[in-house]
Amino acid sequence: MSNGIVVFAQNNSTTDYVEQACLLAMSLKATNPNTKISVITNDDVSEHYVSLFDKIIPIPFGDDASTSEWKIENRWKIYHASPYERTIV
């Protein structure tokens, strides 16, 4: 059975949530180096940080939050897109 962590990161006009996801992944890898971590995003992940993630997953089913600043409209998609049988969000 596969276990892993999925971080949902969708930037808005004021906050770089992808960068925050990368910092979280660094912290998780430092304390739990064997943990599988994936990020769901439509934003670019810097090449410097790509290796932190086992998978970089595009937001499925289209972007329901394209005109929103909060970007919460896509969170329901996490469990549909997770590559793990058991997922921590």
Biopython code that builds the backbone (N, CA, C, O; Angstrom):
import numpy as np
from Bio.PDB.StructureBuilder import StructureBuilder

atoms = [
    (1, "MET", "N", (0.857, -1.177, 0.000)),
    (1, "MET", "CA", (0.000, 0.000, 0.000)),
    (1, "MET", "C", (0.897, 1.233, 0.000)),
    (1, "MET", "O", (1.874, 1.294, 0.747)),
    (2, "SER", "N", (0.568, 2.209, -0.835)),
    (2, "SER", "CA", (1.396, 3.407, -0.919)),
    (2, "SER", "C", (0.838, 4.523, -0.034)),
    (2, "SER", "O", (-0.370, 4.757, 0.021)),
    (3, "ASN", "N", (1.741, 5.190, 0.644)),
    (3, "ASN", "CA", (1.405, 6.316, 1.504)),
    (3, "ASN", "C", (2.163, 7.535, 1.014)),
    (3, "ASN", "O", (3.283, 7.413, 0.519)),
    (4, "GLY", "N", (1.569, 8.700, 1.147)),
    (4, "GLY", "CA", (2.271, 9.903, 0.747)),
    (4, "GLY", "C", (1.546, 11.156, 1.159)),
    (4, "GLY", "O", (0.415, 11.132, 1.644)),
    (5, "ILE", "N", (2.241, 12.247, 0.948)),
    (5, "ILE", "CA", (1.721, 13.576, 1.260)),
    (5, "ILE", "C", (1.476, 14.299, -0.053)),
    (5, "ILE", "O", (2.310, 14.263, -0.958)),
    (6, "VAL", "N", (0.321, 14.958, -0.151)),
    (6, "VAL", "CA", (0.013, 15.774, -1.315)),
    (6, "VAL", "C", (-0.200, 17.199, -0.838)),
    (6, "VAL", "O", (-0.973, 17.458, 0.084)),
    (7, "VAL", "N", (0.505, 18.119, -1.488)),
    (7, "VAL", "CA", (0.365, 19.542, -1.198)),
    (7, "VAL", "C", (-0.317, 20.180, -2.403)),
    (7, "VAL", "O", (0.110, 19.993, -3.542)),
    (8, "PHE", "N", (-1.365, 20.925, -2.142)),
    (8, "PHE", "CA", (-2.047, 21.666, -3.202)),
    (8, "PHE", "C", (-1.512, 23.086, -3.167)),
    (8, "PHE", "O", (-1.588, 23.751, -2.134)),
    (9, "ALA", "N", (-0.971, 23.561, -4.285)),
    (9, "ALA", "CA", (-0.363, 24.887, -4.318)),
    (9, "ALA", "C", (-0.785, 25.614, -5.580)),
    (9, "ALA", "O", (-0.391, 25.247, -6.687)),
    (10, "GLN", "N", (-1.583, 26.638, -5.403)),
    (10, "GLN", "CA", (-2.026, 27.439, -6.539)),
    (10, "GLN", "C", (-1.811, 28.905, -6.179)),
    (10, "GLN", "O", (-2.456, 29.437, -5.276)),
    (11, "ASN", "N", (-0.899, 29.543, -6.895)),
    (11, "ASN", "CA", (-0.555, 30.930, -6.608)),
    (11, "ASN", "C", (-1.732, 31.857, -6.885)),
    (11, "ASN", "O", (-2.581, 31.576, -7.731)),
    (12, "ASN", "N", (-1.761, 32.971, -6.152)),
    (12, "ASN", "CA", (-2.692, 34.045, -6.478)),
    (12, "ASN", "C", (-1.876, 35.312, -6.704)),
    (12, "ASN", "O", (-0.651, 35.237, -6.800)),
    (13, "SER", "N", (-2.508, 36.450, -6.789)),
    (13, "SER", "CA", (-1.802, 37.681, -7.143)),
    (13, "SER", "C", (-0.859, 38.181, -6.052)),
    (13, "SER", "O", (0.003, 39.017, -6.322)),
    (14, "THR", "N", (-1.010, 37.683, -4.827)),
    (14, "THR", "CA", (-0.175, 38.188, -3.730)),
    (14, "THR", "C", (0.723, 37.140, -3.088)),
    (14, "THR", "O", (1.671, 37.496, -2.388)),
    (15, "THR", "N", (0.448, 35.857, -3.308)),
    (15, "THR", "CA", (1.163, 34.828, -2.564)),
    (15, "THR", "C", (1.665, 33.727, -3.484)),
    (15, "THR", "O", (0.932, 33.226, -4.336)),
    (16, "ASP", "N", (2.930, 33.359, -3.297)),
    (16, "ASP", "CA", (3.542, 32.273, -4.063)),
    (16, "ASP", "C", (3.420, 30.980, -3.248)),
    (16, "ASP", "O", (4.318, 30.623, -2.486)),
    (17, "TYR", "N", (2.301, 30.295, -3.424)),
    (17, "TYR", "CA", (2.063, 29.068, -2.675)),
    (17, "TYR", "C", (2.938, 27.918, -3.151)),
    (17, "TYR", "O", (3.193, 26.984, -2.391)),
    (18, "VAL", "N", (3.399, 27.971, -4.391)),
    (18, "VAL", "CA", (4.315, 26.928, -4.869)),
    (18, "VAL", "C", (5.632, 27.014, -4.117)),
    (18, "VAL", "O", (6.196, 25.990, -3.728)),
    (19, "GLU", "N", (6.124, 28.228, -3.909)),
    (19, "GLU", "CA", (7.347, 28.388, -3.122)),
    (19, "GLU", "C", (7.153, 27.868, -1.701)),
    (19, "GLU", "O", (8.047, 27.230, -1.145)),
    (20, "GLN", "N", (5.995, 28.137, -1.116)),
    (20, "GLN", "CA", (5.696, 27.625, 0.220)),
    (20, "GLN", "C", (5.659, 26.093, 0.218)),
    (20, "GLN", "O", (6.132, 25.460, 1.162)),
    (21, "ALA", "N", (5.106, 25.507, -0.825)),
    (21, "ALA", "CA", (5.065, 24.044, -0.937)),
    (21, "ALA", "C", (6.484, 23.482, -1.021)),
    (21, "ALA", "O", (6.771, 22.432, -0.446)),
    (22, "CYS", "N", (7.359, 24.167, -1.726)),
    (22, "CYS", "CA", (8.755, 23.720, -1.834)),
    (22, "CYS", "C", (9.443, 23.780, -0.479)),
    (22, "CYS", "O", (10.182, 22.864, -0.120)),
    (23, "LEU", "N", (9.210, 24.844, 0.276)),
    (23, "LEU", "CA", (9.806, 24.961, 1.613)),
    (23, "LEU", "C", (9.269, 23.874, 2.546)),
    (23, "LEU", "O", (10.020, 23.307, 3.340)),
    (24, "LEU", "N", (7.983, 23.590, 2.450)),
    (24, "LEU", "CA", (7.403, 22.502, 3.228)),
    (24, "LEU", "C", (8.045, 21.173, 2.854)),
    (24, "LEU", "O", (8.383, 20.375, 3.728)),
    (25, "ALA", "N", (8.213, 20.937, 1.565)),
    (25, "ALA", "CA", (8.830, 19.686, 1.106)),
    (25, "ALA", "C", (10.264, 19.564, 1.626)),
    (25, "ALA", "O", (10.697, 18.475, 2.001)),
    (26, "MET", "N", (11.001, 20.678, 1.649)),
    (26, "MET", "CA", (12.364, 20.654, 2.203)),
    (26, "MET", "C", (12.354, 20.238, 3.665)),
    (26, "MET", "O", (13.171, 19.425, 4.097)),
    (27, "SER", "N", (11.435, 20.798, 4.411)),
    (27, "SER", "CA", (11.322, 20.468, 5.828)),
    (27, "SER", "C", (10.948, 19.008, 6.028)),
    (27, "SER", "O", (11.529, 18.326, 6.872)),
    (28, "LEU", "N", (9.976, 18.523, 5.254)),
    (28, "LEU", "CA", (9.560, 17.126, 5.361)),
    (28, "LEU", "C", (10.702, 16.178, 4.991)),
    (28, "LEU", "O", (10.911, 15.165, 5.658)),
    (29, "LYS", "N", (11.436, 16.503, 3.936)),
    (29, "LYS", "CA", (12.561, 15.651, 3.519)),
    (29, "LYS", "C", (13.675, 15.655, 4.557)),
    (29, "LYS", "O", (14.356, 14.644, 4.731)),
    (30, "ALA", "N", (13.872, 16.779, 5.251)),
    (30, "ALA", "CA", (14.914, 16.866, 6.281)),
    (30, "ALA", "C", (14.583, 15.994, 7.487)),
    (30, "ALA", "O", (15.476, 15.418, 8.108)),
    (31, "THR", "N", (13.303, 15.900, 7.812)),
    (31, "THR", "CA", (12.907, 15.143, 9.000)),
    (31, "THR", "C", (12.427, 13.730, 8.686)),
    (31, "THR", "O", (12.490, 12.850, 9.545)),
    (32, "ASN", "N", (11.949, 13.504, 7.464)),
    (32, "ASN", "CA", (11.435, 12.198, 7.033)),
    (32, "ASN", "C", (11.885, 11.944, 5.598)),
    (32, "ASN", "O", (11.077, 12.049, 4.675)),
    (33, "PRO", "N", (13.148, 11.614, 5.395)),
    (33, "PRO", "CA", (13.700, 11.559, 4.040)),
    (33, "PRO", "C", (13.050, 10.547, 3.101)),
    (33, "PRO", "O", (13.180, 10.680, 1.885)),
    (34, "ASN", "N", (12.370, 9.559, 3.619)),
    (34, "ASN", "CA", (11.754, 8.543, 2.756)),
    (34, "ASN", "C", (10.291, 8.827, 2.434)),
    (34, "ASN", "O", (9.645, 8.045, 1.737)),
    (35, "THR", "N", (9.772, 9.933, 2.934)),
    (35, "THR", "CA", (8.377, 10.285, 2.692)),
    (35, "THR", "C", (8.162, 10.654, 1.238)),
    (35, "THR", "O", (8.945, 11.406, 0.657)),
    (36, "LYS", "N", (7.109, 10.130, 0.657)),
    (36, "LYS", "CA", (6.743, 10.484, -0.712)),
    (36, "LYS", "C", (5.896, 11.757, -0.663)),
    (36, "LYS", "O", (4.936, 11.856, 0.101)),
    (37, "ILE", "N", (6.275, 12.728, -1.499)),
    (37, "ILE", "CA", (5.597, 14.018, -1.519)),
    (37, "ILE", "C", (5.278, 14.381, -2.968)),
    (37, "ILE", "O", (6.135, 14.312, -3.849)),
    (38, "SER", "N", (4.033, 14.764, -3.187)),
    (38, "SER", "CA", (3.619, 15.257, -4.499)),
    (38, "SER", "C", (2.992, 16.626, -4.338)),
    (38, "SER", "O", (2.484, 16.972, -3.271)),
    (39, "VAL", "N", (3.032, 17.398, -5.406)),
    (39, "VAL", "CA", (2.380, 18.705, -5.407)),
    (39, "VAL", "C", (1.403, 18.746, -6.578)),
    (39, "VAL", "O", (1.700, 18.274, -7.675)),
    (40, "ILE", "N", (0.236, 19.319, -6.318)),
    (40, "ILE", "CA", (-0.756, 19.548, -7.358)),
    (40, "ILE", "C", (-0.767, 21.046, -7.627)),
    (40, "ILE", "O", (-1.035, 21.845, -6.730)),
    (41, "THR", "N", (-0.472, 21.420, -8.871)),
    (41, "THR", "CA", (-0.412, 22.838, -9.224)),
    (41, "THR", "C", (-0.490, 23.007, -10.725)),
    (41, "THR", "O", (-0.166, 22.096, -11.486)),
    (42, "ASN", "N", (-0.926, 24.185, -11.144)),
    (42, "ASN", "CA", (-0.829, 24.579, -12.549)),
    (42, "ASN", "C", (0.266, 25.621, -12.731)),
    (42, "ASN", "O", (0.522, 26.076, -13.846)),
    (43, "ASP", "N", (0.906, 25.993, -11.634)),
    (43, "ASP", "CA", (1.964, 26.983, -11.680)),
    (43, "ASP", "C", (3.314, 26.297, -11.856)),
    (43, "ASP", "O", (3.451, 25.100, -11.604)),
    (44, "ASP", "N", (4.296, 27.058, -12.285)),
    (44, "ASP", "CA", (5.632, 26.510, -12.508)),
    (44, "ASP", "C", (6.329, 26.210, -11.185)),
    (44, "ASP", "O", (6.221, 26.969, -10.221)),
    (45, "VAL", "N", (7.046, 25.087, -11.160)),
    (45, "VAL", "CA", (7.912, 24.732, -10.041)),
    (45, "VAL", "C", (9.341, 24.931, -10.536)),
    (45, "VAL", "O", (9.738, 24.363, -11.554)),
    (46, "SER", "N", (10.099, 25.731, -9.820)),
    (46, "SER", "CA", (11.476, 26.011, -10.217)),
    (46, "SER", "C", (12.258, 24.708, -10.368)),
    (46, "SER", "O", (12.104, 23.786, -9.568)),
    (47, "GLU", "N", (13.100, 24.641, -11.405)),
    (47, "GLU", "CA", (13.919, 23.440, -11.622)),
    (47, "GLU", "C", (14.752, 23.101, -10.398)),
    (47, "GLU", "O", (15.067, 21.937, -10.153)),
    (48, "HIS", "N", (15.106, 24.116, -9.635)),
    (48, "HIS", "CA", (15.899, 23.925, -8.416)),
    (48, "HIS", "C", (15.154, 23.062, -7.390)),
    (48, "HIS", "O", (15.778, 22.382, -6.575)),
    (49, "TYR", "N", (13.812, 23.094, -7.437)),
    (49, "TYR", "CA", (13.000, 22.404, -6.437)),
    (49, "TYR", "C", (12.273, 21.167, -6.945)),
    (49, "TYR", "O", (11.668, 20.444, -6.153)),
    (50, "VAL", "N", (12.320, 20.913, -8.224)),
    (50, "VAL", "CA", (11.582, 19.786, -8.805)),
    (50, "VAL", "C", (11.938, 18.468, -8.124)),
    (50, "VAL", "O", (11.065, 17.622, -7.930)),
    (51, "SER", "N", (13.186, 18.282, -7.765)),
    (51, "SER", "CA", (13.617, 17.010, -7.165)),
    (51, "SER", "C", (13.034, 16.774, -5.778)),
    (51, "SER", "O", (13.134, 15.664, -5.256)),
    (52, "LEU", "N", (12.433, 17.779, -5.174)),
    (52, "LEU", "CA", (11.807, 17.607, -3.861)),
    (52, "LEU", "C", (10.530, 16.767, -3.941)),
    (52, "LEU", "O", (10.087, 16.194, -2.946)),
    (53, "PHE", "N", (9.952, 16.704, -5.135)),
    (53, "PHE", "CA", (8.649, 16.059, -5.291)),
    (53, "PHE", "C", (8.768, 14.761, -6.083)),
    (53, "PHE", "O", (9.507, 14.675, -7.063)),
    (54, "ASP", "N", (8.027, 13.764, -5.636)),
    (54, "ASP", "CA", (7.957, 12.517, -6.393)),
    (54, "ASP", "C", (7.137, 12.712, -7.661)),
    (54, "ASP", "O", (7.429, 12.128, -8.705)),
    (55, "LYS", "N", (6.106, 13.541, -7.551)),
    (55, "LYS", "CA", (5.272, 13.848, -8.716)),
    (55, "LYS", "C", (4.829, 15.304, -8.640)),
    (55, "LYS", "O", (4.539, 15.829, -7.565)),
    (56, "ILE", "N", (4.783, 15.939, -9.798)),
    (56, "ILE", "CA", (4.172, 17.255, -9.953)),
    (56, "ILE", "C", (2.956, 17.033, -10.836)),
    (56, "ILE", "O", (3.080, 16.682, -12.010)),
    (57, "ILE", "N", (1.784, 17.241, -10.261)),
    (57, "ILE", "CA", (0.527, 16.852, -10.896)),
    (57, "ILE", "C", (-0.252, 18.107, -11.306)),
    (57, "ILE", "O", (-0.501, 18.976, -10.470)),
    (58, "PRO", "N", (-0.633, 18.209, -12.563)),
    (58, "PRO", "CA", (-1.481, 19.337, -12.970)),
    (58, "PRO", "C", (-2.857, 19.243, -12.307)),
    (58, "PRO", "O", (-3.358, 18.146, -12.059)),
    (59, "ILE", "N", (-3.453, 20.380, -12.025)),
    (59, "ILE", "CA", (-4.792, 20.394, -11.436)),
    (59, "ILE", "C", (-5.752, 19.721, -12.427)),
    (59, "ILE", "O", (-5.870, 20.162, -13.570)),
    (60, "PRO", "N", (-6.429, 18.667, -11.997)),
    (60, "PRO", "CA", (-7.303, 17.950, -12.933)),
    (60, "PRO", "C", (-8.644, 18.645, -13.151)),
    (60, "PRO", "O", (-9.059, 19.495, -12.364)),
    (61, "PHE", "N", (-9.301, 18.267, -14.226)),
    (61, "PHE", "CA", (-10.669, 18.703, -14.530)),
    (61, "PHE", "C", (-10.778, 20.209, -14.766)),
    (61, "PHE", "O", (-11.858, 20.771, -14.589)),
    (62, "GLY", "N", (-9.711, 20.866, -15.152)),
    (62, "GLY", "CA", (-9.749, 22.300, -15.399)),
    (62, "GLY", "C", (-9.593, 23.111, -14.134)),
    (62, "GLY", "O", (-9.680, 22.578, -13.027)),
    (63, "ASP", "N", (-9.366, 24.384, -14.296)),
    (63, "ASP", "CA", (-9.151, 25.288, -13.164)),
    (63, "ASP", "C", (-10.454, 25.979, -12.794)),
    (63, "ASP", "O", (-10.885, 26.908, -13.478)),
    (64, "ASP", "N", (-11.081, 25.528, -11.717)),
    (64, "ASP", "CA", (-12.335, 26.117, -11.255)),
    (64, "ASP", "C", (-12.121, 27.420, -10.493)),
    (64, "ASP", "O", (-13.087, 28.075, -10.100)),
    (65, "ALA", "N", (-10.859, 27.802, -10.281)),
    (65, "ALA", "CA", (-10.558, 28.989, -9.480)),
    (65, "ALA", "C", (-9.814, 30.050, -10.281)),
    (65, "ALA", "O", (-9.105, 30.873, -9.703)),
    (66, "SER", "N", (-9.963, 30.043, -11.585)),
    (66, "SER", "CA", (-9.188, 30.965, -12.421)),
    (66, "SER", "C", (-9.462, 32.432, -12.109)),
    (66, "SER", "O", (-8.577, 33.268, -12.287)),
    (67, "THR", "N", (-10.652, 32.760, -11.651)),
    (67, "THR", "CA", (-10.983, 34.155, -11.342)),
    (67, "THR", "C", (-11.047, 34.427, -9.844)),
    (67, "THR", "O", (-11.489, 35.498, -9.427)),
    (68, "SER", "N", (-10.617, 33.482, -9.046)),
    (68, "SER", "CA", (-10.693, 33.602, -7.594)),
    (68, "SER", "C", (-9.324, 33.924, -7.002)),
    (68, "SER", "O", (-8.300, 33.490, -7.531)),
    (69, "GLU", "N", (-9.304, 34.668, -5.930)),
    (69, "GLU", "CA", (-8.053, 34.926, -5.219)),
    (69, "GLU", "C", (-7.785, 33.863, -4.149)),
    (69, "GLU", "O", (-6.628, 33.600, -3.822)),
    (70, "TRP", "N", (-8.823, 33.260, -3.609)),
    (70, "TRP", "CA", (-8.651, 32.284, -2.533)),
    (70, "TRP", "C", (-8.220, 30.924, -3.067)),
    (70, "TRP", "O", (-7.522, 30.188, -2.369)),
    (71, "LYS", "N", (-8.613, 30.577, -4.272)),
    (71, "LYS", "CA", (-8.206, 29.337, -4.938)),
    (71, "LYS", "C", (-8.662, 28.074, -4.204)),
    (71, "LYS", "O", (-8.017, 27.031, -4.310)),
    (72, "ILE", "N", (-9.750, 28.160, -3.474)),
    (72, "ILE", "CA", (-10.230, 26.979, -2.743)),
    (72, "ILE", "C", (-11.142, 26.095, -3.582)),
    (72, "ILE", "O", (-11.471, 24.979, -3.178)),
    (73, "GLU", "N", (-11.548, 26.583, -4.736)),
    (73, "GLU", "CA", (-12.496, 25.844, -5.569)),
    (73, "GLU", "C", (-11.934, 24.539, -6.129)),
    (73, "GLU", "O", (-12.697, 23.677, -6.564)),
    (74, "ASN", "N", (-10.644, 24.388, -6.124)),
    (74, "ASN", "CA", (-10.017, 23.183, -6.680)),
    (74, "ASN", "C", (-9.609, 22.148, -5.629)),
    (74, "ASN", "O", (-9.174, 21.052, -5.983)),
    (75, "ARG", "N", (-9.741, 22.474, -4.363)),
    (75, "ARG", "CA", (-9.235, 21.576, -3.316)),
    (75, "ARG", "C", (-9.928, 20.205, -3.314)),
    (75, "ARG", "O", (-9.317, 19.218, -2.905)),
    (76, "TRP", "N", (-11.174, 20.123, -3.756)),
    (76, "TRP", "CA", (-11.891, 18.849, -3.769)),
    (76, "TRP", "C", (-11.227, 17.841, -4.701)),
    (76, "TRP", "O", (-11.496, 16.643, -4.606)),
    (77, "LYS", "N", (-10.380, 18.301, -5.581)),
    (77, "LYS", "CA", (-9.749, 17.439, -6.580)),
    (77, "LYS", "C", (-8.533, 16.684, -6.050)),
    (77, "LYS", "O", (-8.009, 15.795, -6.721)),
    (78, "ILE", "N", (-8.092, 17.035, -4.862)),
    (78, "ILE", "CA", (-6.853, 16.457, -4.320)),
    (78, "ILE", "C", (-6.927, 14.933, -4.253)),
    (78, "ILE", "O", (-6.020, 14.251, -4.730)),
    (79, "TYR", "N", (-7.976, 14.403, -3.679)),
    (79, "TYR", "CA", (-8.050, 12.950, -3.510)),
    (79, "TYR", "C", (-8.255, 12.221, -4.838)),
    (79, "TYR", "O", (-7.888, 11.052, -4.963)),
    (80, "HIS", "N", (-8.826, 12.885, -5.809)),
    (80, "HIS", "CA", (-8.961, 12.293, -7.148)),
    (80, "HIS", "C", (-7.612, 12.235, -7.859)),
    (80, "HIS", "O", (-7.366, 11.333, -8.659)),
    (81, "ALA", "N", (-6.744, 13.195, -7.567)),
    (81, "ALA", "CA", (-5.454, 13.288, -8.253)),
    (81, "ALA", "C", (-4.309, 12.634, -7.491)),
    (81, "ALA", "O", (-3.229, 12.435, -8.048)),
    (82, "SER", "N", (-4.530, 12.300, -6.235)),
    (82, "SER", "CA", (-3.454, 11.734, -5.428)),
    (82, "SER", "C", (-2.969, 10.405, -6.009)),
    (82, "SER", "O", (-3.779, 9.551, -6.372)),
    (83, "PRO", "N", (-1.658, 10.232, -6.098)),
    (83, "PRO", "CA", (-1.125, 8.971, -6.592)),
    (83, "PRO", "C", (-0.995, 7.906, -5.491)),
    (83, "PRO", "O", (-0.523, 6.797, -5.743)),
    (84, "TYR", "N", (-1.416, 8.255, -4.284)),
    (84, "TYR", "CA", (-1.230, 7.363, -3.131)),
    (84, "TYR", "C", (-2.557, 6.742, -2.691)),
    (84, "TYR", "O", (-3.622, 7.341, -2.843)),
    (85, "GLU", "N", (-2.468, 5.548, -2.153)),
    (85, "GLU", "CA", (-3.663, 4.904, -1.609)),
    (85, "GLU", "C", (-4.086, 5.572, -0.295)),
    (85, "GLU", "O", (-5.274, 5.716, -0.009)),
    (86, "ARG", "N", (-3.093, 5.971, 0.486)),
    (86, "ARG", "CA", (-3.334, 6.709, 1.732)),
    (86, "ARG", "C", (-2.644, 8.053, 1.599)),
    (86, "ARG", "O", (-1.435, 8.123, 1.380)),
    (87, "THR", "N", (-3.426, 9.127, 1.735)),
    (87, "THR", "CA", (-2.921, 10.463, 1.453)),
    (87, "THR", "C", (-3.108, 11.367, 2.661)),
    (87, "THR", "O", (-4.177, 11.415, 3.270)),
    (88, "ILE", "N", (-2.036, 12.083, 2.989)),
    (88, "ILE", "CA", (-2.111, 13.193, 3.952)),
    (88, "ILE", "C", (-2.079, 14.462, 3.114)),
    (88, "ILE", "O", (-1.222, 14.614, 2.243)),
    (89, "VAL", "N", (-3.003, 15.367, 3.375)),
    (89, "VAL", "CA", (-3.057, 16.628, 2.637)),
    (89, "VAL", "C", (-2.527, 17.721, 3.545)),
    (89, "VAL", "O", (-2.472, 18.884, 3.144)),
]
sb = StructureBuilder()
sb.init_structure("model")
sb.init_model(0)
sb.init_chain("A")
sb.init_seg("    ")
for serial, (resi, resn, name, xyz) in enumerate(atoms, 1):
    if name == "N":
        sb.init_residue(resn, " ", resi, " ")
    sb.init_atom(name, np.array(xyz, "f"), 0.0, 1.0, " ", f" {name:<3s}", serial, name[0])
structure = sb.get_structure()
